[in-house]
């Protein structure tokens, strides 16, 4: 039976996902076969497993850190906010409906508990250790009766809990004391220690507070983890977009990404910030798009609502004006659908609107359907014509997550050739060109993670500015592996690993 510990937090965004990732990597480094687990995740950043199941992006990063291909048992319940206080519920990787918060918590969440139990039992049977991540705070008393992700999980399997507090935001000591006070006695007994996260100062000045906290709570301090700058690990949700820096003007290529209200899978663009010549700016409500070298429309959990947002706030017209002036535009998934002439929703899959006008930059029409396409894909391109590129690449990888189906009204063929979907050979095309070759759209997430394609696109933008091409200098996979090791080393040095291994009931590797 697998050994298990659990990270819970005094609130959201305290670092549970990152510490889970780090511990997964530490155990992998020490020779253990370890798996991550989060019973219920609320996120618009999602991913598709090899089996075609949709799970939260954070669990994918944790699986990568553990050296595993992600599987649906690592995140059996995924909630994807879709608007009007509703969320699409994804159960065991497949959408099962859209529920209001009240409907979900009062009626559906406990029905999903069976799948949480089955998934956790599966992981315990197949791995040496399971590192569990909670959600939000375990002290949310209004949600406690329907909780399936925090203390209900810890109680079911008698899992030792490490309680994390974010000291960077202030009030860390009070949040720890208050959280413990609101737990039941049985739940407090499960808390095996406290972790102070995101510390930026002289540890000697903090030591009196740590002593006080141990005396006040009776719980040991397992460590103080420093604030981690420039963390190269995928973020869980769009709250982290608040930390994205605006353009400084110091690099040659400027990319503007529209931060729509229902933006999803914004991790598609994280890779650009590591390129030596590229800066990314997220255009928030009220911002002007300006005059970037490239405009990107991202994925969306609700394409129609985000498209209406672009029309209401003048961004649709601004994008059209930029495209007419020759500024390249790329749309990914929902953004691809917005680039077409119209989006139809006859079955009201996403909204009450039957039809919404698109941006008209692609000769395409999208119709929303109730069946979601979720696939990992392998694809190629032949004579890729965006910005005059004559590019041929094979063996590229990405993934699809979308509800709509798009067809081109002028008979255009796709710009990418899909060779496998969910591991099965296929012969299909994806995406299309418009605006004389300066606009393109695709359903595939993760296309910019392909190093050769990304650098070719950036070099095409450079040539438009009279700049020389640059060679590939950044390799994403090598970087991610190094980042997992870096974070693991920092956390290993910050935590009392002997106590962590004691909680896991595993021998510590010396």
WOMO-V82357 format. One record per residue. N is the residue number from 1. RES is the residue in one letter. OMEGA is omega in whole degrees, -180 to 180 (none if undefined). D_FIRST is the distance of its C-alpha to the first C-alpha in Angstrom with 1 decimal. Layout:
# WOMO-V82357
n = {N:N}
res = {RES:RES}
omega = {OMEGA:OMEGA}
d_first = {D_FIRST:D_FIRST}
This chain:
# WOMO-V82357
n = {1:2:3:4:5:6:7:8:9:10:11:12:13:14:15:16:17:18:19:20:21:22:23:24:25:26:27:28:29:30:31:32:33:34:35:36:37:38:39:40:41:42:43:44:45:46:47:48:49:50:51:52:53:54:55:56:57:58:59:60:61:62:63:64:65:66:67:68:69:70:71:72:73:74:75:76:77:78:79:80:81:82:83:84:85:86:87:88:89:90:91:92:93:94:95:96:97:98:99:100:101:102:103:104:105:106:107:108:109:110:111:112:113:114:115:116:117:118:119:120:121:122:123:124:125:126:127:128:129:130:131:132:133:134:135:136:137:138:139:140:141:142:143:144:145:146:147:148:149:150:151:152:153:154:155:156:157:158:159:160:161:162:163:164:165:166:167:168:169:170:171:172:173:174:175:176:177:178:179:180:181:182:183:184:185:186:187:188:189:190:191:192:193:194:195:196:197:198:199:200:201:202:203:204:205:206:207:208:209:210:211:212:213:214:215:216:217:218:219:220:221:222:223:224:225:226:227:228:229:230:231:232:233:234:235:236:237:238:239:240:241:242:243:244:245:246:247:248:249:250:251:252:253:254:255:256:257:258:259:260:261:262:263:264:265:266:267:268:269:270:271:272:273:274:275:276:277:278:279:280:281:282:283:284:285:286:287:288:289:290:291:292:293:294:295:296:297:298:299:300:301:302:303:304:305:306:307:308:309:310:311:312:313:314:315:316:317:318:319:320:321:322:323:324:325:326:327:328:329:330:331:332:333:334:335:336:337:338:339:340:341:342:343:344:345:346:347:348:349:350:351:352:353:354:355:356:357:358:359:360:361:362:363:364:365:366:367:368:369:370:371:372:373:374:375:376:377:378:379:380:381:382:383:384:385:386:387:388:389:390:391:392:393:394:395:396:397:398:399:400:401:402:403:404:405:406:407:408:409:410:411:412:413:414:415:416:417:418:419:420:421:422:423:424:425:426:427:428:429:430:431:432:433:434:435:436:437:438:439:440:441:442:443:444:445:446:447:448:449:450:451:452:453:454:455:456:457:458:459:460:461:462:463:464:465:466:467:468:469:470:471:472:473:474:475:476:477:478:479:480:481:482:483:484:485:486:487:488:489:490:491:492:493:494:495:496:497:498:499:500:501:502:503:504:505:506:507:508:509:510}
res = {X:X:X:X:X:X:X:X:X:X:X:X:X:X:X:X:X:X:X:X:X:X:X:X:X:X:X:X:X:X:X:X:X:X:X:X:X:X:X:X:X:X:X:X:X:X:X:X:X:X:X:X:X:X:X:X:X:X:X:X:X:X:X:X:X:X:X:X:X:X:X:X:X:X:X:X:X:X:X:X:X:X:X:X:X:X:X:X:X:X:X:X:X:X:X:X:X:X:X:X:X:X:X:X:X:X:X:X:X:X:X:X:X:X:X:X:X:X:X:X:X:X:X:X:X:X:X:X:X:X:X:X:X:X:X:X:X:X:X:X:X:X:X:X:X:X:X:X:X:X:X:X:X:X:X:X:X:X:X:X:X:X:X:X:X:X:X:X:X:X:X:X:X:X:X:X:X:X:X:X:X:X:X:X:X:X:X:X:X:X:X:X:X:X:X:X:X:X:X:X:X:X:X:X:X:X:X:X:X:X:X:X:X:X:X:X:X:X:X:X:X:X:X:X:X:X:X:X:X:X:X:X:X:X:X:X:X:X:X:X:X:X:X:X:X:X:X:X:X:X:X:X:X:X:X:X:X:X:X:X:X:X:X:X:X:X:X:X:X:X:X:X:X:X:X:X:X:X:X:X:X:X:X:X:X:X:X:X:X:X:X:X:X:X:X:X:X:X:X:X:X:X:X:X:X:X:X:X:X:X:X:X:X:X:X:X:X:X:X:X:X:X:X:X:X:X:X:X:X:X:X:X:X:X:X:X:X:X:X:X:X:X:X:X:X:X:X:X:X:X:X:X:X:X:X:X:X:X:X:X:X:X:X:X:X:X:X:X:X:X:X:X:X:X:X:X:X:X:X:X:X:X:X:X:X:X:X:X:X:X:X:X:X:X:X:X:X:X:X:X:X:X:X:X:X:X:X:X:X:X:X:X:X:X:X:X:X:X:X:X:X:X:X:X:X:X:X:X:X:X:X:X:X:X:X:X:X:X:X:X:X:X:X:X:X:X:X:X:X:X:X:X:X:X:X:X:X:X:X:X:X:X:X:X:X:X:X:X:X:X:X:X:X:X:X:X:X:X:X:X:X:X:X:X:X:X:X:X:X:X:X:X:X:X:X:X:X:X:X:X:X:X:X:X:X:X:X:X:X:X}
omega = {-177:172:-168:165:-174:172:171:-176:175:176:173:172:177:178:-179:-176:-177:179:174:177:-178:-178:174:-180:179:-179:175:178:-178:172:180:174:-170:179:173:178:169:-172:-176:-178:171:-175:172:172:-179:-175:179:179:178:179:180:180:-178:178:180:-177:-179:180:175:177:179:177:177:179:179:-179:-175:164:-178:177:-172:-180:178:179:-173:-179:178:177:-179:-179:-176:178:178:178:177:177:168:179:178:-176:-177:173:-177:179:-179:178:177:-175:170:179:180:180:-177:-175:-177:-172:-167:-170:-179:174:180:-176:179:-178:174:179:-179:-178:179:179:178:-179:-180:180:-171:-177:178:-177:176:178:-171:176:173:-180:179:-179:176:-176:177:-169:-180:-179:-169:-176:-180:180:173:-173:-178:-172:175:177:-179:-179:-176:-176:179:-174:172:-175:170:-176:-175:173:179:-177:-178:-178:179:177:-175:-178:-180:-179:178:-178:-180:179:-180:-179:-177:178:172:-179:179:-180:177:180:-180:180:-174:180:-176:176:174:-174:174:-179:-178:-176:178:-175:-179:179:-178:-171:177:179:179:177:178:-176:178:180:-177:-173:-174:-179:180:171:-177:178:175:-176:-179:174:-177:179:174:-177:-176:-180:-176:175:-175:-175:-169:173:-179:176:177:-178:-178:-178:173:-179:175:-178:-176:-179:-170:-174:-179:180:176:178:178:177:-179:-177:-177:180:177:177:177:175:174:-171:-179:-175:-177:-176:179:178:-173:-175:-166:172:-179:175:176:-177:-179:-180:-180:177:169:176:179:-179:180:175:-180:173:178:170:-173:173:-176:173:178:-175:-176:179:179:176:176:176:179:179:-175:-172:173:-178:179:180:180:178:177:-179:178:-180:178:179:176:178:-180:180:176:175:179:176:178:176:175:179:-180:-177:-177:-177:178:174:-178:179:-175:-180:-179:178:-175:-174:176:-179:175:-176:173:178:176:-180:176:180:174:178:-171:176:178:174:178:176:-174:-178:-179:174:179:-177:157:-177:167:-173:179:172:178:179:-179:-168:-179:180:177:178:172:-166:176:-179:178:174:178:-176:176:178:-179:171:-179:-180:-173:174:-174:174:-178:-175:-180:178:-179:174:180:-180:177:175:178:-176:173:172:-179:176:-178:180:177:177:-176:177:-179:170:-180:-178:174:177:179:178:180:175:170:177:180:175:-170:169:175:-177:-179:175:176:-168:-176:180:-178:-178:177:178:-179:178:175:177:179:-178:177:-180:180:-179:180:176:172:175:175:179:-179:178:-171:-174:178:179:-178:179:179:179:176:178:-180:-179:179:-180:180:-178:178:-180:-176:-175:172:-172:177:179:177:179:177:178:178:-176:176:176:179:178:-178:none}
d_first = {0.0:3.8:6.6:9.3:13.1:15.9:19.5:22.1:25.8:29.0:30.4:30.1:30.7:29.6:27.4:23.9:23.6:25.0:22.8:19.7:21.2:22.0:18.6:17.1:20.0:19.6:16.1:17.3:20.3:18.3:16.7:13.2:12.2:12.0:12.8:15.0:15.2:18.2:18.6:22.3:24.6:28.4:30.0:32.8:31.3:29.2:28.2:27.7:24.8:25.7:25.2:27.8:25.6:26.7:24.4:25.3:26.5:24.5:21.2:23.0:24.0:20.5:19.2:22.3:21.5:18.1:20.0:18.8:20.9:20.2:18.9:19.7:16.2:16.5:19.5:19.9:23.0:25.8:29.1:32.2:35.2:38.2:41.0:42.7:39.6:37.7:34.6:33.5:30.1:27.9:25.1:22.5:25.0:28.1:30.8:31.3:34.2:35.9:35.6:37.3:35.3:36.4:35.5:32.0:31.1:33.0:32.0:29.6:26.7:25.2:25.6:23.3:20.5:19.3:18.7:16.9:14.5:14.1:13.8:11.1:9.0:10.0:9.1:5.5:5.6:8.1:7.8:7.2:8.3:9.9:13.4:14.9:18.7:20.8:24.4:27.7:27.6:25.7:29.1:30.8:31.8:33.6:30.4:28.0:28.4:27.2:24.6:21.6:20.6:20.9:20.4:19.5:16.3:15.8:16.7:14.6:11.3:13.1:12.8:15.3:18.1:20.5:23.8:26.0:29.8:32.3:35.1:37.2:38.1:39.1:38.3:34.9:35.3:36.5:33.7:31.1:33.0:33.8:30.2:29.0:32.0:31.3:27.7:27.2:26.6:23.0:22.4:24.3:22.1:19.1:21.1:20.2:22.9:25.6:26.3:29.8:30.1:33.1:35.3:38.6:40.6:41.2:38.2:40.6:42.1:38.7:37.8:39.8:38.0:34.6:35.7:37.0:33.8:31.7:34.4:34.7:31.1:29.6:26.9:26.6:27.6:24.9:27.5:30.3:29.7:33.1:34.4:33.5:36.6:36.8:33.1:32.7:29.6:30.0:30.7:29.0:32.3:36.0:36.2:35.8:39.0:40.8:40.0:41.5:44.7:48.0:50.2:52.0:54.3:53.5:52.1:54.1:52.0:51.3:48.9:49.0:46.0:46.9:44.4:44.8:43.4:40.7:39.9:36.5:34.8:37.1:34.8:37.0:39.6:37.7:38.3:42.0:42.0:41.0:44.0:46.9:49.5:47.8:47.4:45.8:47.1:45.6:48.6:48.0:50.2:53.7:53.4:55.6:54.1:56.9:57.7:54.5:54.3:51.6:50.5:47.1:46.1:42.3:40.0:40.2:38.2:41.6:44.2:47.1:46.7:46.4:49.4:51.4:50.4:51.9:55.1:55.5:55.2:57.4:54.7:55.4:59.0:58.1:55.8:58.5:61.0:58.9:58.2:62.0:62.7:60.4:57.3:54.3:51.8:48.3:46.3:42.5:41.2:42.7:45.2:46.1:46.9:49.0:51.1:52.5:55.5:53.8:50.5:50.8:48.6:50.2:47.2:46.6:43.1:43.3:46.4:49.5:51.5:52.6:53.6:53.5:55.6:53.8:55.0:56.8:55.9:54.4:56.2:53.2:52.2:48.8:48.0:44.9:42.9:40.1:37.7:35.7:35.5:32.2:32.0:31.2:34.5:36.1:39.8:43.0:46.5:49.9:52.9:51.1:54.2:53.0:55.7:57.3:54.3:54.6:50.9:48.9:45.2:42.5:38.7:38.2:35.1:34.8:33.4:35.1:34.5:37.6:39.2:42.8:44.6:47.4:50.5:53.4:56.8:58.7:56.8:55.1:52.4:49.0:48.8:45.3:44.4:40.9:39.8:36.2:34.5:30.7:31.0:33.9:37.4:40.0:43.5:43.9:45.4:44.6:46.6:50.3:53.0:55.8:58.5:59.9:56.7:55.8:53.2:50.1:47.2:43.9:40.9:38.6:36.5:35.7:38.9:39.9:36.8:38.5:40.4:43.5:44.1:43.7:46.2:48.6:48.8:49.3:52.0:53.7:53.9:55.2:58.0:59.1:59.8:61.5:58.7:57.6:54.3:51.4:49.0:45.3:44.1:40.8:37.8:35.1:32.0:33.0:33.6:30.3:28.4:30.6:30.0:26.2:26.8:29.5:27.6:24.6:27.2:28.8:25.8:24.5:27.9:28.1:24.9:24.1:21.2:20.7:20.0:17.7:15.6:15.8:14.6:11.5:11.2:11.6:14.9:17.6:19.4:23.0}
